[in-house]
Amino acid sequence: MIALLYKTIDVGILVTSSYWKRNAILPLIFTFSLLSYSCNRASDTGKELAQKSKRELLKQSGKMMDKLFPKFDSAQADTENNRKRFKEFIQVDLTPDIHGIYCFDDRMGIDSDFSFAFYCNYETSRKIIEKHHLKADTSENSRVSKGLQHDFPWWNKDSIALLPFYSADSGRKLHRNFWYDSLQQKAYYFEYDL
């Protein structure tokens, strides 16, 4: 009987050890799968965070560059950049009557100048005149600024010179000029410093 008991225990150990030998790989596969999934998920999350960080960095650097070196689109009207520059320089609300906004900047050398041409109604032109404290001007100031202006299809210096002229000079050597064509409902704004 004792011999039979030893034999049963021996067979039980043999069966149990062979079961674990055959099936020991299952827990390893399961553990590896979990680790692999976790690592892939962590990797994907890391990549996603890196992409978000990169997008935010580009967005913030774009804003910084726009503040340091604002863009003016002289070849196309009503771009986002032109609308931004309009708000910064003209400083009136962009109402529905304002459209066809072109602008240009020249900041080379010791002086700088900025040109804007756009369509607007008479009320908006009056707001601009009031905002910048512009006065009707019949002096030679119009001719002085004409020499600084640039030629564009949207900026005809000779035609502009025939329009009513408004100007304001600040004590900081900043000069603002404004012309309004009531027939075409088109305004021209020129700002320069010397």
Secondary structure, 3 states (H helix, E strand, C coil): CHHHHHHHHHHHHHHHHHHHHHHCHHHHHHHHHHHHHHHHHHHHHHHHHHHHHHHHHHHHHHHHHHHHCCCCCCCCCCCHHHHHHHHHHCCCCCCCCCEEEEEEEECCCCCEEEEEEEECCHHHHHHHHHHCCCEECCCCHHHHHHCCCCCECCECHHHHCCCCEEEEECCCCEEEEEEEECCCCEEEEEEEEC
